[in-house]
């Protein structure tokens, strides 16, 4: 389970777009990870202030583009895997589909307001999640949609446009 500092980090991330709050999230999560937490793949990284200005209007993190190296989110390039929430994003330290575990997805059931659905992008091709991971998400009361990353991005953007409480866990595709 996530330690108390990580729960606080998640709640602070979702309270607003200021770079000060983002820095608090980063330092709290890093302290938790360095204290021996098993969930260091959920550690948010410090976001650049220019990026935060792009989110100053509190708009959703719409995926504008996908490459084999990462994502373009609201005009900002984010390298690597990403965890998207209705009001922000975190770098997600999962590099391949086999690394997706219940622990790596724990963040998505802790956010407030509660998410309705989690969209998982598994790379270039649709790959099933292990049954224990699927059961974990369903037990937490989240809907689950697993797709290849290109379709997962489109689904995430569509659900955001419908004002749904949606999260996404996206791996960059190995090939386009």
GROMACS elastic network, one bead per residue, 0.5 to 0.9 nm:
[ bonds ]
;  ai    aj funct       b0    kb
    1    37     6  0.87693   500
    1    38     6  0.81547   500
    1    39     6  0.78962   500
    1   103     6  0.72094   500
    1   106     6  0.76975   500
    2     5     6  0.81022   500
    2     6     6  0.60717   500
    2     7     6  0.67023   500
    2    37     6  0.74492   500
    2    38     6  0.80198   500
    2    39     6  0.67239   500
    2   103     6  0.83492   500
    2   106     6  0.76393   500
    2   107     6  0.82556   500
    3     6     6  0.54233   500
    3     7     6  0.65551   500
    3     8     6  0.88586   500
    3    32     6  0.68633   500
    3    33     6  0.89890   500
    3    37     6  0.68621   500
    3    39     6  0.86320   500
    4     7     6  0.50868   500
    4     8     6  0.62063   500
    4     9     6  0.85232   500
    4    32     6  0.81704   500
    5     8     6  0.50269   500
    5     9     6  0.60359   500
    5    10     6  0.86808   500
    5    25     6  0.89938   500
    5    28     6  0.57865   500
    5    29     6  0.62335   500
    5    31     6  0.77640   500
    5    32     6  0.58060   500
    6    10     6  0.61791   500
    6    11     6  0.85859   500
    6    25     6  0.82450   500
    6    28     6  0.68274   500
    6    29     6  0.52423   500
    6    30     6  0.87232   500
    6    31     6  0.89917   500
    6    32     6  0.64867   500
    6    33     6  0.85527   500
    6    39     6  0.89715   500
    6    42     6  0.83981   500
    6    43     6  0.79991   500
    6   107     6  0.89555   500
    7    10     6  0.52052   500
    7    11     6  0.62962   500
    7    12     6  0.86470   500
    7    29     6  0.87377   500
    7   107     6  0.84250   500
    7   110     6  0.73988   500
    7   111     6  0.86737   500
    8    11     6  0.51014   500
    8    12     6  0.60773   500
    8    13     6  0.85229   500
    8    25     6  0.77567   500
    8    28     6  0.76963   500
    8    29     6  0.84601   500
    9    12     6  0.51590   500
    9    13     6  0.61137   500
    9    14     6  0.87689   500
    9    22     6  0.87866   500
    9    24     6  0.72910   500
    9    26     6  0.72913   500
    9    27     6  0.84928   500
    9    28     6  0.59370   500
    9    29     6  0.59364   500
    9    43     6  0.89920   500
    9    44     6  0.86250   500
   10    13     6  0.50770   500
   10    14     6  0.64432   500
   10    15     6  0.88688   500
   10    25     6  0.70213   500
   10    29     6  0.86341   500
   10   107     6  0.76704   500
   10   110     6  0.77884   500
   10   111     6  0.68083   500
   10   112     6  0.89759   500
   11    14     6  0.53290   500
   11    15     6  0.63983   500
   11    25     6  0.85322   500
   11   110     6  0.85825   500
   11   111     6  0.68966   500
   11   112     6  0.73516   500
   12    15     6  0.51908   500
   12    16     6  0.74264   500
   12    21     6  0.63825   500
   12    22     6  0.75457   500
   12    24     6  0.75236   500
   12    25     6  0.61240   500
   13    16     6  0.65731   500
   13    17     6  0.76554   500
   13    21     6  0.66841   500
   13    22     6  0.60459   500
   13    24     6  0.84087   500
   13    25     6  0.59940   500
   13    87     6  0.86930   500
   13    88     6  0.75773   500
   13    89     6  0.88238   500
   14    17     6  0.78533   500
   14    85     6  0.86457   500
   14    86     6  0.89092   500
   14    87     6  0.65603   500
   14    88     6  0.71867   500
   14   111     6  0.77506   500
   14   112     6  0.76960   500
   15    21     6  0.80554   500
   15    87     6  0.89634   500
   16    19     6  0.89507   500
   16    21     6  0.71369   500
   16    22     6  0.84038   500
   16    56     6  0.87181   500
   16    58     6  0.75822   500
   16    87     6  0.82289   500
   17    20     6  0.85701   500
   17    21     6  0.71617   500
   17    22     6  0.72117   500
   17    52     6  0.62748   500
   17    53     6  0.81026   500
   17    55     6  0.63148   500
   17    56     6  0.59069   500
   17    57     6  0.83205   500
   17    58     6  0.66176   500
   17    87     6  0.83180   500
   17    88     6  0.80931   500
   18    21     6  0.54367   500
   18    22     6  0.64349   500
   18    23     6  0.88122   500
   18    49     6  0.85161   500
   18    52     6  0.67294   500
   18    53     6  0.82005   500
   18    55     6  0.87945   500
   18    56     6  0.74248   500
   19    23     6  0.60798   500
   19    24     6  0.86041   500
   19    46     6  0.89071   500
   19    47     6  0.75308   500
   19    48     6  0.79180   500
   19    49     6  0.59082   500
   19    52     6  0.61701   500
   19    53     6  0.84354   500
   20    23     6  0.51219   500
   20    24     6  0.63498   500
   20    25     6  0.87525   500
   21    24     6  0.50010   500
   21    25     6  0.62842   500
   21    26     6  0.87057   500
   22    25     6  0.50595   500
   22    26     6  0.63364   500
   22    27     6  0.88356   500
   22    44     6  0.88990   500
   22    45     6  0.88993   500
   22    46     6  0.68799   500
   22    47     6  0.69232   500
   22    52     6  0.85201   500
   23    26     6  0.50223   500
   23    27     6  0.62397   500
   23    28     6  0.85405   500
   23    45     6  0.86993   500
   23    46     6  0.60712   500
   23    47     6  0.76228   500
   24    27     6  0.53131   500
   24    28     6  0.60143   500
   24    29     6  0.84181   500
   25    28     6  0.53314   500
   25    29     6  0.60613   500
   25    30     6  0.84926   500
   25    43     6  0.88724   500
   25    44     6  0.72105   500
   25    45     6  0.86084   500
   25    46     6  0.82403   500
   26    29     6  0.53087   500
   26    30     6  0.60628   500
   26    31     6  0.86013   500
   26    43     6  0.72437   500
   26    44     6  0.56640   500
   26    45     6  0.58195   500
   26    46     6  0.56411   500
   26    47     6  0.85959   500
   27    30     6  0.50952   500
   27    31     6  0.61197   500
   27    32     6  0.86060   500
   27    44     6  0.89880   500
   27    45     6  0.89249   500
   27    46     6  0.84012   500
   28    31     6  0.52206   500
   28    32     6  0.63129   500
   28    33     6  0.87380   500
   29    32     6  0.50489   500
   29    33     6  0.61957   500
   29    34     6  0.86068   500
   29    40     6  0.82709   500
   29    42     6  0.82130   500
   29    43     6  0.55171   500
   29    44     6  0.68734   500
   29    45     6  0.88882   500
   30    34     6  0.60437   500
   30    35     6  0.84377   500
   30    40     6  0.80505   500
   30    43     6  0.64511   500
   30    44     6  0.80783   500
   30    45     6  0.86693   500
   31    34     6  0.50997   500
   31    35     6  0.60532   500
   31    36     6  0.89688   500
   32    35     6  0.50334   500
   32    36     6  0.69180   500
   32    37     6  0.59477   500
   32    39     6  0.88950   500
   32    40     6  0.82019   500
   32    43     6  0.87168   500
   33    36     6  0.55872   500
   33    38     6  0.73049   500
   33    39     6  0.69890   500
   33    40     6  0.52153   500
   33    41     6  0.88956   500
   33    42     6  0.89875   500
   33    43     6  0.72814   500
   34    37     6  0.70008   500
   34    40     6  0.84039   500
   36    39     6  0.87577   500
   36    40     6  0.86393   500
   37    40     6  0.64531   500
   38    41     6  0.83202   500
   38   103     6  0.84303   500
   39    42     6  0.57893   500
   39    43     6  0.75822   500
   39   103     6  0.66625   500
   39   104     6  0.69267   500
   39   106     6  0.89040   500
   40    43     6  0.53494   500
   40    93     6  0.78277   500
   40   104     6  0.88243   500
   41    44     6  0.84416   500
   41    91     6  0.85666   500
   41    92     6  0.60566   500
   41    94     6  0.66273   500
   41   103     6  0.88010   500
   41   104     6  0.64400   500
   42    83     6  0.87387   500
   42    90     6  0.77713   500
   42    91     6  0.77312   500
   42    92     6  0.60112   500
   42    93     6  0.67199   500
   42    94     6  0.89789   500
   42   103     6  0.87673   500
   42   104     6  0.65654   500
   42   105     6  0.83492   500
   42   106     6  0.84920   500
   42   107     6  0.71937   500
   43    90     6  0.77036   500
   43    91     6  0.75246   500
   43    92     6  0.74847   500
   43    93     6  0.78391   500
   44    47     6  0.85149   500
   44    89     6  0.83691   500
   44    90     6  0.50667   500
   44    91     6  0.57289   500
   44    92     6  0.74929   500
   45    90     6  0.69339   500
   45    91     6  0.63190   500
   47    50     6  0.83866   500
   47    51     6  0.66095   500
   47    52     6  0.70044   500
   47    90     6  0.89804   500
   48    51     6  0.52457   500
   48    52     6  0.65820   500
   48    53     6  0.89526   500
   49    53     6  0.62605   500
   49    54     6  0.87205   500
   50    53     6  0.50465   500
   50    54     6  0.65011   500
   50    55     6  0.89834   500
   51    54     6  0.51269   500
   51    55     6  0.68091   500
   51    56     6  0.89393   500
   51    76     6  0.68105   500
   52    55     6  0.50167   500
   52    56     6  0.61826   500
   53    57     6  0.80747   500
   54    57     6  0.74478   500
   54    58     6  0.87162   500
   54    59     6  0.86856   500
   54    74     6  0.73947   500
   54    75     6  0.82761   500
   54    76     6  0.83060   500
   55    58     6  0.52691   500
   55    59     6  0.60083   500
   55    60     6  0.78996   500
   55    61     6  0.80354   500
   55    74     6  0.83472   500
   55    87     6  0.84573   500
   55    88     6  0.80318   500
   56    59     6  0.75907   500
   58    87     6  0.65950   500
   58    88     6  0.85630   500
   59    62     6  0.84667   500
   59    86     6  0.84508   500
   59    87     6  0.67220   500
   59    88     6  0.86317   500
   60    74     6  0.84155   500
   60    85     6  0.80967   500
   60    86     6  0.55817   500
   60    87     6  0.52712   500
   60    88     6  0.69327   500
   60   160     6  0.71827   500
   60   161     6  0.88641   500
   61    73     6  0.59464   500
   61    74     6  0.61212   500
   61    84     6  0.70257   500
   61    85     6  0.74736   500
   61    86     6  0.68064   500
   61    87     6  0.65550   500
   61    88     6  0.59535   500
   61    89     6  0.71126   500
   61   157     6  0.84906   500
   61   160     6  0.87004   500
   62    72     6  0.86231   500
   62    73     6  0.56746   500
   62    74     6  0.57269   500
   62   153     6  0.85381   500
   62   156     6  0.80109   500
   62   157     6  0.57488   500
   62   160     6  0.77397   500
   62   161     6  0.89801   500
   63    66     6  0.76719   500
   63    71     6  0.69955   500
   63    72     6  0.59816   500
   63    74     6  0.65004   500
   63    75     6  0.86142   500
   63   153     6  0.63000   500
   63   154     6  0.79462   500
   63   156     6  0.81266   500
   63   157     6  0.66188   500
   64    71     6  0.76245   500
   64    72     6  0.52847   500
   64    73     6  0.54555   500
   64    74     6  0.61600   500
   64    75     6  0.68698   500
   64    76     6  0.89240   500
   64   153     6  0.87382   500
   64   157     6  0.89570   500
   65    70     6  0.86775   500
   65    71     6  0.57037   500
   65    73     6  0.70597   500
   65    75     6  0.86454   500
   65    77     6  0.87957   500
   65   153     6  0.86398   500
   66    69     6  0.80632   500
   66    70     6  0.61416   500
   66    72     6  0.62181   500
   66    73     6  0.89432   500
   66   149     6  0.84207   500
   66   150     6  0.72561   500
   66   153     6  0.83572   500
   66   172     6  0.71208   500
   66   173     6  0.79651   500
   66   176     6  0.86474   500
   67    70     6  0.53129   500
   67    71     6  0.60847   500
   67    72     6  0.82350   500
   67   172     6  0.65899   500
   67   173     6  0.69440   500
   67   174     6  0.86686   500
   67   175     6  0.81032   500
   67   176     6  0.71680   500
   68    71     6  0.83672   500
   68    80     6  0.85358   500
   68   123     6  0.89308   500
   68   172     6  0.53840   500
   68   173     6  0.51815   500
   68   174     6  0.55141   500
   68   175     6  0.59668   500
   68   176     6  0.69649   500
   69    78     6  0.84798   500
   69    79     6  0.56904   500
   69    80     6  0.58387   500
   69    81     6  0.86127   500
   69   172     6  0.62225   500
   69   173     6  0.79854   500
   69   174     6  0.84039   500
   70    77     6  0.72466   500
   70    78     6  0.56698   500
   70    81     6  0.64353   500
   70    82     6  0.80804   500
   70   171     6  0.78230   500
   70   172     6  0.52518   500
   70   173     6  0.82238   500
   71    76     6  0.81239   500
   71    77     6  0.57786   500
   71    78     6  0.51953   500
   71    79     6  0.63638   500
   71    80     6  0.74787   500
   71    81     6  0.80922   500
   71    82     6  0.80283   500
   71   172     6  0.72456   500
   72    75     6  0.57314   500
   72    76     6  0.53047   500
   72    78     6  0.60566   500
   72    79     6  0.86014   500
   73    76     6  0.51941   500
   73    77     6  0.63904   500
   73    78     6  0.70595   500
   74    77     6  0.85123   500
   78    81     6  0.82044   500
   78    82     6  0.77600   500
   78    91     6  0.79734   500
   79    82     6  0.82279   500
   79    91     6  0.82721   500
   79   172     6  0.86589   500
   80    91     6  0.72901   500
   80    92     6  0.76184   500
   80    93     6  0.80114   500
   80    94     6  0.85039   500
   80    95     6  0.74944   500
   80   170     6  0.89065   500
   80   171     6  0.71468   500
   80   172     6  0.64243   500
   81    90     6  0.88842   500
   81    91     6  0.61907   500
   81    92     6  0.51757   500
   81    93     6  0.66196   500
   81    94     6  0.63627   500
   81    95     6  0.66107   500
   81    96     6  0.89538   500
   81   169     6  0.76107   500
   81   170     6  0.56245   500
   81   172     6  0.59554   500
   82    89     6  0.68740   500
   82    90     6  0.58696   500
   82    93     6  0.79595   500
   82    94     6  0.85073   500
   82   168     6  0.79084   500
   82   169     6  0.60259   500
   82   170     6  0.53755   500
   82   171     6  0.68434   500
   82   172     6  0.84741   500
   83    88     6  0.86823   500
   83    89     6  0.56000   500
   83    90     6  0.51057   500
   83    91     6  0.61339   500
   83    92     6  0.55390   500
   83   105     6  0.89292   500
   83   107     6  0.89060   500
   83   108     6  0.86886   500
   83   167     6  0.73433   500
   83   168     6  0.56641   500
   83   170     6  0.63677   500
   84    87     6  0.80421   500
   84    88     6  0.61526   500
   84    90     6  0.65117   500
   84    91     6  0.86947   500
   84   156     6  0.89263   500
   84   166     6  0.83782   500
   84   167     6  0.53791   500
   84   169     6  0.63988   500
   84   170     6  0.79844   500
   85    88     6  0.51782   500
   85    89     6  0.57434   500
   85    90     6  0.83044   500
   85   108     6  0.80624   500
   85   111     6  0.85335   500
   85   115     6  0.84948   500
   85   165     6  0.81299   500
   85   166     6  0.65651   500
   85   168     6  0.66927   500
   86    89     6  0.83047   500
   86   115     6  0.85624   500
   86   160     6  0.71454   500
   86   163     6  0.88167   500
   86   164     6  0.82594   500
   86   165     6  0.62300   500
   86   166     6  0.61031   500
   86   167     6  0.64498   500
   89    92     6  0.89576   500
   91    94     6  0.89857   500
   92    95     6  0.83054   500
   92   104     6  0.82915   500
   92   169     6  0.77518   500
   92   170     6  0.82937   500
   92   171     6  0.86616   500
   93   104     6  0.84147   500
   94    97     6  0.77033   500
   94    98     6  0.87557   500
   94    99     6  0.57628   500
   94   100     6  0.66371   500
   94   104     6  0.76463   500
   94   171     6  0.74902   500
   95    98     6  0.84856   500
   95    99     6  0.67926   500
   95   100     6  0.86651   500
   95   171     6  0.68277   500
   95   172     6  0.84314   500
   96    99     6  0.55330   500
   96   100     6  0.73622   500
   96   122     6  0.77875   500
   96   123     6  0.79074   500
   96   171     6  0.69795   500
   96   172     6  0.89037   500
   97   100     6  0.55305   500
   97   121     6  0.88790   500
   97   122     6  0.57071   500
   97   123     6  0.74299   500
   97   127     6  0.75375   500
   97   128     6  0.89071   500
   97   129     6  0.79128   500
   97   171     6  0.75744   500
   98   101     6  0.78838   500
   98   129     6  0.82753   500
   98   130     6  0.87081   500
   99   104     6  0.79499   500
  100   103     6  0.80571   500
  100   104     6  0.59618   500
  100   105     6  0.73171   500
  100   129     6  0.75819   500
  100   130     6  0.85956   500
  100   133     6  0.79235   500
  101   104     6  0.51037   500
  101   105     6  0.64744   500
  101   106     6  0.86777   500
  101   129     6  0.84355   500
  101   130     6  0.80418   500
  101   132     6  0.83217   500
  101   133     6  0.57903   500
  102   105     6  0.52351   500
  102   106     6  0.60841   500
  102   132     6  0.74024   500
  102   134     6  0.80450   500
  102   135     6  0.88811   500
  102   136     6  0.61644   500
  102   137     6  0.74332   500
  103   106     6  0.50567   500
  103   107     6  0.81549   500
  103   133     6  0.86106   500
  104   107     6  0.73695   500
  105   108     6  0.58995   500
  105   109     6  0.78790   500
  105   133     6  0.83701   500
  105   137     6  0.79114   500
  105   169     6  0.77973   500
  106   109     6  0.59138   500
  106   110     6  0.69904   500
  106   136     6  0.88597   500
  106   137     6  0.83184   500
  107   110     6  0.53756   500
  107   111     6  0.68566   500
  108   111     6  0.60550   500
  108   114     6  0.83508   500
  108   115     6  0.71019   500
  108   118     6  0.73845   500
  108   137     6  0.86844   500
  108   142     6  0.85808   500
  108   167     6  0.67891   500
  108   168     6  0.85192   500
  108   169     6  0.89532   500
  109   112     6  0.86037   500
  109   114     6  0.68989   500
  109   115     6  0.69499   500
  109   137     6  0.77244   500
  109   140     6  0.63549   500
  109   141     6  0.80260   500
  109   142     6  0.72667   500
  110   113     6  0.88464   500
  110   114     6  0.72740   500
  110   115     6  0.86896   500
  111   114     6  0.56081   500
  111   115     6  0.70592   500
  112   115     6  0.75682   500
  113   165     6  0.76573   500
  114   142     6  0.86287   500
  114   165     6  0.71213   500
  114   166     6  0.88933   500
  115   118     6  0.72916   500
  115   141     6  0.88137   500
  115   142     6  0.66805   500
  115   143     6  0.85485   500
  115   164     6  0.82007   500
  115   166     6  0.54113   500
  115   167     6  0.66402   500
  116   141     6  0.78351   500
  116   142     6  0.54850   500
  116   143     6  0.60335   500
  116   144     6  0.88555   500
  116   164     6  0.71929   500
  116   165     6  0.53527   500
  116   166     6  0.58700   500
  116   167     6  0.82233   500
  117   141     6  0.87373   500
  117   142     6  0.51721   500
  117   144     6  0.56202   500
  117   145     6  0.74065   500
  117   164     6  0.83798   500
  117   165     6  0.69611   500
  117   166     6  0.50947   500
  117   167     6  0.64764   500
  117   168     6  0.85001   500
  118   137     6  0.83764   500
  118   142     6  0.66047   500
  118   143     6  0.60421   500
  118   145     6  0.62654   500
  118   146     6  0.83759   500
  118   156     6  0.86297   500
  118   166     6  0.58736   500
  118   168     6  0.55051   500
  118   169     6  0.75027   500
  119   143     6  0.84156   500
  119   144     6  0.60371   500
  119   146     6  0.58989   500
  119   147     6  0.75062   500
  119   152     6  0.61254   500
  119   153     6  0.83143   500
  119   155     6  0.75103   500
  119   156     6  0.65596   500
  119   166     6  0.74593   500
  119   167     6  0.61925   500
  119   169     6  0.63640   500
  119   170     6  0.80547   500
  120   144     6  0.76301   500
  120   145     6  0.61994   500
  120   147     6  0.62245   500
  120   148     6  0.79699   500
  120   149     6  0.75250   500
  120   152     6  0.64101   500
  120   153     6  0.89519   500
  120   167     6  0.85378   500
  120   168     6  0.56276   500
  120   170     6  0.58151   500
  120   171     6  0.82076   500
  121   124     6  0.85740   500
  121   125     6  0.88006   500
  121   126     6  0.77387   500
  121   127     6  0.89067   500
  121   145     6  0.86710   500
  121   146     6  0.61918   500
  121   147     6  0.52148   500
  121   148     6  0.50209   500
  121   150     6  0.74426   500
  121   151     6  0.76444   500
  121   152     6  0.51134   500
  121   153     6  0.74005   500
  121   168     6  0.75024   500
  121   169     6  0.61673   500
  121   171     6  0.57851   500
  121   172     6  0.80159   500
  121   173     6  0.85709   500
  122   125     6  0.66166   500
  122   126     6  0.59467   500
  122   127     6  0.60784   500
  122   128     6  0.83227   500
  122   129     6  0.87313   500
  122   146     6  0.72599   500
  122   147     6  0.63391   500
  122   148     6  0.51487   500
  122   149     6  0.56398   500
  122   152     6  0.84689   500
  122   169     6  0.84669   500
  122   170     6  0.66623   500
  122   171     6  0.56610   500
  122   172     6  0.79128   500
  122   173     6  0.75795   500
  123   126     6  0.71402   500
  123   127     6  0.82133   500
  123   147     6  0.83795   500
  123   148     6  0.54056   500
  123   150     6  0.79517   500
  123   170     6  0.75731   500
  123   171     6  0.52572   500
  123   172     6  0.54765   500
  123   174     6  0.61525   500
  123   175     6  0.82841   500
  124   148     6  0.56199   500
  124   149     6  0.62750   500
  124   150     6  0.75962   500
  124   171     6  0.87975   500
  124   172     6  0.77259   500
  124   174     6  0.55972   500
  124   175     6  0.60256   500
  124   176     6  0.69472   500
  125   147     6  0.76468   500
  125   149     6  0.75706   500
  125   173     6  0.78575   500
  125   174     6  0.88373   500
  126   146     6  0.71889   500
  126   147     6  0.50863   500
  126   149     6  0.79425   500
  127   146     6  0.77646   500
  127   147     6  0.74510   500
  127   148     6  0.74243   500
  128   131     6  0.84700   500
  128   146     6  0.71860   500
  128   147     6  0.85818   500
  129   132     6  0.82487   500
  129   133     6  0.63919   500
  129   134     6  0.63705   500
  129   146     6  0.77433   500
  130   133     6  0.54253   500
  130   134     6  0.64793   500
  130   135     6  0.87849   500
  131   134     6  0.50790   500
  131   135     6  0.60382   500
  131   136     6  0.84907   500
  132   135     6  0.51030   500
  132   136     6  0.60618   500
  132   137     6  0.87781   500
  133   136     6  0.50667   500
  133   137     6  0.64330   500
  133   138     6  0.87214   500
  134   137     6  0.53717   500
  134   138     6  0.62635   500
  134   139     6  0.86120   500
  134   144     6  0.76324   500
  135   138     6  0.50725   500
  135   139     6  0.59120   500
  135   140     6  0.85394   500
  136   139     6  0.52074   500
  136   140     6  0.63875   500
  137   140     6  0.52321   500
  137   141     6  0.68171   500
  137   142     6  0.58082   500
  137   143     6  0.74932   500
  137   144     6  0.70718   500
  138   141     6  0.52407   500
  138   142     6  0.54196   500
  138   143     6  0.64180   500
  138   144     6  0.71678   500
  139   142     6  0.75054   500
  145   152     6  0.80185   500
  145   155     6  0.89128   500
  146   149     6  0.88701   500
  146   152     6  0.73079   500
  147   150     6  0.80234   500
  147   151     6  0.61255   500
  147   152     6  0.53466   500
  148   151     6  0.56808   500
  148   152     6  0.60303   500
  148   153     6  0.87572   500
  148   171     6  0.89341   500
  148   173     6  0.79314   500
  149   153     6  0.60689   500
  149   154     6  0.86406   500
  149   170     6  0.62862   500
  149   171     6  0.65764   500
  149   172     6  0.67318   500
  149   173     6  0.62461   500
  150   153     6  0.53560   500
  150   154     6  0.65685   500
  150   155     6  0.88241   500
  150   172     6  0.88315   500
  150   173     6  0.77848   500
  150   176     6  0.87638   500
  151   154     6  0.50664   500
  151   155     6  0.60972   500
  151   156     6  0.85199   500
  152   155     6  0.50224   500
  152   156     6  0.60132   500
  152   157     6  0.85444   500
  152   168     6  0.77938   500
  152   169     6  0.88700   500
  152   170     6  0.76348   500
  153   156     6  0.50850   500
  153   157     6  0.61357   500
  153   158     6  0.85389   500
  153   168     6  0.80268   500
  153   170     6  0.78593   500
  154   157     6  0.51770   500
  154   158     6  0.60955   500
  154   159     6  0.86169   500
  155   158     6  0.50917   500
  155   159     6  0.61244   500
  155   160     6  0.85259   500
  156   159     6  0.52506   500
  156   160     6  0.61538   500
  156   161     6  0.86415   500
  156   166     6  0.69281   500
  156   167     6  0.73404   500
  156   168     6  0.66004   500
  157   160     6  0.50760   500
  157   161     6  0.61821   500
  157   162     6  0.87305   500
  158   161     6  0.50611   500
  158   162     6  0.64166   500
  158   163     6  0.89164   500
  159   162     6  0.50269   500
  159   163     6  0.65620   500
  159   164     6  0.54786   500
  159   165     6  0.78655   500
  159   166     6  0.66984   500
  160   163     6  0.50143   500
  160   164     6  0.55054   500
  160   165     6  0.72536   500
  160   166     6  0.67208   500
  161   164     6  0.75128   500
  163   166     6  0.85960   500
  170   173     6  0.89370   500
  171   174     6  0.87920   500
  172   175     6  0.86369   500
  173   176     6  0.65619   500
